[in-house]
Amino acid sequence: MLLSHLEVCLEYISRPCTVVICTFTAVTLLYYLWGCKGQTPVLVCSNGFRVFLLKHCPVVAERFSPTPWCWGGRLQTLFPVLIKSRPSVTYRNELIRTTDGGQISLDWVDNGASVAHPESSTRPTVLILPGLTGNSQQIYVLHAISQATGRGYRCVVFNNRGFAGEELLTPLTFCAANTSDLERVILHVKGLFPQAPLLGVGVSLGGMLVLNYLAHKGSESGLVAGLTLSACWNIRKSSDSMEQPINLLFNRYLIAHLCSIINRHRRVLEKVVDMDYVIKARTIREFDERFTGVVYGYKSWTDYYTDANPDRKLHRTTVPILCLNAADDPFSPKHALPLALVQRLPNVALLVTAHGGHIGFLEGWFPRGECYMDRLLGQFIQAAFEHLGDLTRAIAEEPAA
């Protein structure tokens, strides 16, 4: 009897599927226990900013352990949209007009039931800018709103023109180098609530816009602080990374989605570009060469990318900015991060995790709820709003030599 049971067990464990499952489980456990545990993000910033963050935003010093079965930047990039929960958010939509005759769709969460900030006129406001092809319905936006409203703050999402279901009235859509629409939105929000502090949160492309806007406006930005999540610092280096064979799937998916959205507005856009040529683009670089660069008056994609790179202008910013990036982000590679520059700036902090991918940062075995990125957002916006005086003084200190 014992021999027969042993034979059955040996037959079972020798099956290919069992071998694969056991191997995967073993590798996962080894990776988690040896490769992931104990990795604290690298925080690059001035001494004053560091002291402030460690006191009021302690998540920056926590060990980040990515989800054991979702290691590597590509899996971290892919899985959030598939497995993360969708917090319930009810928006109030507002359409505002622009000087060129266009319109911008804003989605508000007023948070009128806020206990921490019951007075609407002074309730701190978080302005959220989604990534390329994104809008207020993205999962990371919903989680950001959950973090902000849970702390008593108001939120407003700035949707790029034509990307939230509204009609595109003019050929202008989005451009990482052009911050005129963001300036229009901020002036509008400040006009409605002049006494309410306003903080900008930009994700991916939205992060680039926040950085470029803050560099352009300096101390006249109207924002008390900025937070960027998975922003691309150098578009050419990002494009080179995305065009590597191992990342082409992301590039193709993104360009297909982008072309689909743009094609909905063919009637307006075909006045300024060859739409049939545009939608045949197979990479983001080709799309920018055929569409974005043409619409916004650049001679080539190289001119556009040079003008749009935030790393060229970061030294002109004055308000405090916290930037989160992952070293294994396929969209924004590690070698593109401006570590040396940030070290010399008193107002910018760059937090780099070893893992996390692009807008991923999943942690725990069942990462449906909040992730590391969400917790960082919640802590930082609270720190900036509730301890603004301390933050202002912190960035006034000279950076370490």
C-alpha positions in Angstrom: 0.0 0.0 0.0 2.8 2.4 1.0 4.6 1.6 -2.2 1.6 2.3 -4.3 1.0 5.7 -2.7 4.7 6.6 -3.2 4.4 5.7 -6.9 1.3 7.9 -7.2 3.1 10.8 -5.6 6.2 10.4 -7.8 4.0 10.3 -10.9 2.2 13.5 -9.8 5.3 15.5 -9.0 6.9 14.5 -12.2 4.1 15.9 -14.4 5.2 19.0 -16.4 2.5 21.2 -15.0 3.5 20.4 -11.4 7.1 21.0 -12.1 6.3 24.4 -13.6 4.0 25.4 -10.7 6.6 24.3 -8.1 9.4 26.0 -9.9 7.4 29.2 -10.2 6.5 29.1 -6.5 10.0 28.5 -5.4 11.4 31.3 -7.6 8.7 33.6 -6.3 9.5 32.9 -2.7 13.3 33.2 -3.2 12.8 36.5 -5.1 10.6 37.9 -2.4 12.8 36.8 0.6 16.1 37.5 -1.0 15.7 40.0 -3.8 12.8 42.3 -2.7 12.8 42.4 1.1 14.6 45.3 2.7 14.9 47.7 -0.3 14.5 51.2 0.9 13.9 53.8 -1.9 16.7 56.2 -2.7 15.8 59.7 -1.7 17.7 62.4 -3.5 17.2 65.9 -2.2 18.5 68.7 0.0 19.0 68.2 3.7 16.1 70.5 4.6 13.7 68.8 2.3 14.8 65.4 3.6 14.2 66.3 7.2 10.7 67.5 6.3 9.8 64.4 4.4 11.1 62.0 7.0 9.0 63.7 9.7 5.8 64.4 7.8 5.9 61.8 4.9 7.6 58.7 6.5 6.6 56.4 3.7 9.7 57.7 1.8 11.9 55.8 4.3 9.8 52.6 4.3 11.1 49.4 2.7 9.2 48.9 -0.6 8.6 45.2 -1.3 6.8 44.7 -4.6 4.2 42.0 -5.0 6.1 38.7 -5.1 4.4 37.3 -8.1 4.6 40.6 -10.0 8.2 41.4 -10.1 9.9 43.4 -12.8 8.9 46.7 -14.3 6.9 45.3 -17.1 4.6 43.2 -15.0 4.3 46.1 -12.5 3.2 48.3 -15.4 0.8 45.8 -16.9 -1.1 44.4 -13.8 -2.6 47.5 -12.0 -5.2 48.0 -14.6 -6.2 44.3 -14.5 -6.3 43.7 -10.7 -6.6 46.9 -8.8 -10.0 48.0 -7.3 -11.9 50.9 -8.7 -12.9 53.2 -5.8 -16.4 54.7 -6.3 -16.1 58.3 -7.3 -19.0 60.7 -8.4 -17.9 63.7 -10.5 -19.3 67.0 -11.2 -18.3 67.9 -14.7 -17.5 71.5 -15.9 -16.5 72.6 -19.3 -14.4 75.8 -19.6 -13.5 77.7 -22.7 -10.1 78.6 -23.9 -8.8 81.7 -25.8 -8.5 79.8 -29.1 -12.1 78.7 -29.0 -11.5 75.2 -27.5 -12.9 73.7 -24.4 -11.4 71.8 -21.4 -13.3 69.2 -19.4 -12.8 69.4 -15.6 -14.2 66.7 -13.3 -14.7 67.9 -9.7 -15.1 66.1 -6.4 -16.2 68.9 -4.1 -16.1 66.8 -0.9 -18.8 69.0 0.7 -19.0 66.5 3.6 -15.4 67.2 4.6 -15.0 67.3 8.4 -11.4 68.4 8.4 -12.1 71.3 6.1 -15.8 72.1 6.2 -15.4 75.6 4.8 -15.5 75.3 1.0 -13.7 78.6 0.3 -10.6 77.5 2.1 -10.7 73.7 1.5 -7.4 72.6 0.1 -7.7 71.4 -3.5 -5.7 68.8 -5.4 -5.4 69.2 -9.1 -4.8 65.9 -10.9 -3.3 65.5 -14.4 -3.7 62.0 -15.9 -1.2 60.4 -18.2 -1.2 60.1 -22.0 -4.6 58.8 -23.2 -5.8 59.0 -19.6 -8.8 60.8 -18.0 -10.6 61.0 -14.8 -11.7 57.3 -15.0 -8.2 55.9 -14.8 -7.8 53.6 -11.8 -4.8 55.5 -10.5 -6.8 58.7 -10.6 -9.7 57.1 -8.7 -7.2 55.9 -6.0 -5.6 59.4 -5.8 -9.0 61.0 -5.3 -9.8 58.4 -2.6 -6.5 59.4 -0.8 -7.3 63.1 -1.1 -11.0 63.1 -0.2 -10.4 60.8 2.7 -8.2 63.5 4.2 -10.9 66.1 3.7 -9.6 67.8 0.5 -11.3 68.8 -2.7 -10.2 67.3 -6.1 -10.4 68.4 -9.7 -9.2 66.4 -12.7 -7.8 68.2 -15.7 -8.7 66.1 -18.8 -6.7 66.8 -21.9 -8.8 68.2 -24.7 -10.9 65.5 -26.4 -9.9 62.7 -24.0 -12.9 62.7 -21.7 -15.7 62.2 -24.2 -16.2 65.9 -24.9 -16.2 67.4 -28.4 -12.9 68.7 -29.7 -13.6 72.2 -31.0 -10.1 73.2 -32.2 -7.2 71.1 -33.5 -5.2 71.5 -30.2 -5.2 68.4 -28.0 -2.1 67.9 -25.8 1.5 68.7 -25.9 4.1 68.0 -23.1 5.8 71.3 -23.8 2.7 73.5 -24.0 1.4 74.5 -20.6 -1.2 77.1 -21.7 -4.2 74.9 -21.0 -2.8 74.0 -17.5 -2.3 77.7 -16.8 -5.9 78.3 -17.9 -7.2 75.6 -15.6 -5.2 76.9 -12.6 -6.3 80.5 -13.1 -9.9 79.2 -13.3 -9.6 77.1 -10.1 -7.9 80.0 -8.2 -10.6 82.3 -9.4 -13.3 80.1 -7.9 -11.4 79.5 -4.6 -8.7 82.2 -4.2 -8.2 81.4 -0.5 -7.9 77.6 -1.0 -4.3 76.2 -1.3 -3.8 74.3 -4.6 -1.4 71.4 -5.2 -0.7 69.8 -8.5 -0.4 66.0 -9.0 0.8 64.8 -12.4 1.0 61.2 -13.6 3.4 60.3 -16.5 2.6 62.9 -19.2 0.7 64.8 -16.6 3.9 64.9 -14.5 5.8 66.4 -17.4 3.2 69.1 -17.7 3.4 69.9 -14.0 7.2 70.1 -14.1 7.3 72.3 -17.3 4.5 74.5 -15.9 6.3 75.1 -12.6 9.6 75.8 -14.5 7.7 78.3 -16.7 5.9 80.2 -14.0 8.3 80.0 -11.1 7.0 81.7 -8.0 3.9 82.8 -9.9 2.5 79.3 -10.4 -0.4 79.5 -8.0 0.5 76.0 -6.6 1.8 75.4 -3.1 3.6 72.2 -4.2 3.8 69.6 -6.9 3.9 65.8 -7.0 4.8 63.8 -10.0 4.4 60.0 -10.4 6.3 58.1 -13.1 7.0 61.3 -15.0 9.3 61.0 -18.1 12.3 63.3 -17.8 13.8 62.9 -21.2 11.4 61.9 -24.0 14.1 60.8 -26.4 15.5 58.4 -23.9 12.0 57.3 -23.1 11.2 56.7 -26.8 14.5 54.7 -27.2 13.5 52.5 -24.3 10.0 52.0 -25.5 11.2 51.0 -29.0 13.4 48.2 -27.6 12.0 44.8 -28.8 11.1 43.8 -25.2 9.0 46.9 -24.8 7.3 47.1 -28.2 4.1 45.6 -26.8 3.6 48.6 -24.6 4.4 51.0 -27.4 2.0 49.3 -29.8 -0.8 49.2 -27.3 -0.3 52.9 -26.3 -0.2 54.1 -29.9 -3.2 52.1 -30.9 -5.2 53.6 -28.1 -3.9 57.1 -28.9 -4.8 56.8 -32.6 -8.2 55.5 -31.7 -9.0 58.5 -29.6 -7.5 61.0 -32.1 -9.5 59.4 -34.9 -12.7 60.2 -33.2 -12.0 63.9 -33.8 -11.0 63.4 -37.5 -13.4 66.1 -38.7 -11.5 68.8 -36.8 -8.0 67.5 -37.0 -7.9 66.7 -40.7 -7.8 70.4 -41.3 -4.3 70.6 -40.0 -2.8 67.1 -40.4 -3.0 64.1 -42.7 -5.1 61.9 -40.5 -4.6 58.7 -42.6 -0.9 59.2 -42.3 -1.2 59.9 -38.5 -3.1 56.8 -37.6 -0.6 54.6 -39.4 2.0 55.5 -36.8 3.5 52.5 -35.1 5.4 54.2 -32.3 5.0 57.2 -30.1 7.9 58.9 -31.8 6.2 58.4 -35.2 3.0 59.8 -33.8 4.7 62.9 -32.4 6.5 63.4 -35.8 3.2 63.2 -37.7 0.8 64.8 -35.3 1.9 66.6 -32.1 4.9 68.3 -33.6 2.9 69.4 -36.7 -0.1 70.7 -34.6 2.1 72.7 -32.3 4.4 74.1 -34.9 7.6 72.2 -34.4 10.0 71.4 -37.3 10.6 67.9 -36.2 10.1 65.4 -33.3 13.6 66.2 -32.1 12.7 69.9 -31.7 9.5 69.0 -29.9 11.3 66.5 -27.6 14.0 69.0 -26.7 11.5 71.6 -25.8 9.4 69.2 -23.8 12.1 67.6 -21.6 11.6 68.7 -18.0 15.2 67.9 -17.0 16.3 71.0 -19.0 14.1 73.4 -17.0 14.0 71.9 -13.5 16.4 74.4 -12.2 13.9 77.2 -12.8 11.3 75.8 -10.5 10.8 77.3 -7.0 7.9 75.5 -5.3 8.5 72.2 -3.5 8.2 69.2 -5.8 8.3 65.5 -4.9 8.9 63.1 -7.8 8.4 59.3 -7.6 10.1 57.1 -10.2 11.0 53.4 -10.4 14.4 52.3 -11.6 12.8 49.5 -13.7 10.2 51.8 -15.4 10.2 50.8 -19.2 8.7 54.3 -20.0 11.3 56.3 -18.1 14.6 54.4 -17.8 16.9 54.8 -14.8 19.6 56.5 -16.8 17.2 59.3 -17.7 16.7 60.4 -14.1 18.3 63.8 -13.3 19.9 62.6 -10.0 22.9 65.0 -10.1 20.7 68.0 -10.9 18.2 67.3 -8.2 20.9 67.0 -5.6 21.8 70.6 -6.3 18.2 72.0 -6.0 16.7 72.9 -2.6 13.1 72.5 -3.7 13.1 69.2 -5.6 13.1 65.7 -4.1 13.4 62.6 -6.3 12.4 59.3 -4.8 13.5 56.2 -6.7 12.4 52.7 -6.0 14.3 49.7 -7.3 11.0 48.2 -8.6 7.6 49.5 -9.4 7.4 49.9 -13.2 5.3 52.7 -14.7 2.5 53.8 -12.5 2.7 50.4 -10.8 4.2 50.2 -7.3 2.1 47.1 -6.4 2.9 45.6 -3.0 1.6 42.7 -0.9 0.3 39.4 -2.1 -3.2 40.7 -3.2 -2.6 44.2 -4.4 -6.1 45.3 -5.1 -6.2 48.2 -2.7 -3.8 51.1 -2.1 -0.2 50.7 -3.3 3.0 52.4 -2.4 2.3 55.2 -4.9 -1.1 55.9 -3.4 0.2 56.0 0.2 3.0 58.4 -0.9 0.5 60.7 -2.5 -1.8 60.7 0.5 1.0 61.5 3.0 2.7 64.1 0.8 -0.4 66.1 0.0 -1.4 66.1 3.7 2.2 67.2 4.7 2.1 70.0 2.2 -1.3 71.3 3.1 -1.1 70.9 6.9 2.6 71.9 7.3 3.1 74.4 4.5 5.1 76.7 6.7 7.6 74.0 7.6 7.8 72.9 4.0 8.5 76.5 2.8 11.3 76.8 5.4 12.7 73.4 4.5 13.3 74.2 0.9 14.8 77.6 1.7 17.8 75.8 3.1 20.8 75.3 0.9 21.2 71.8 -0.6 24.1 69.7 0.4 27.4 70.3 -1.5 
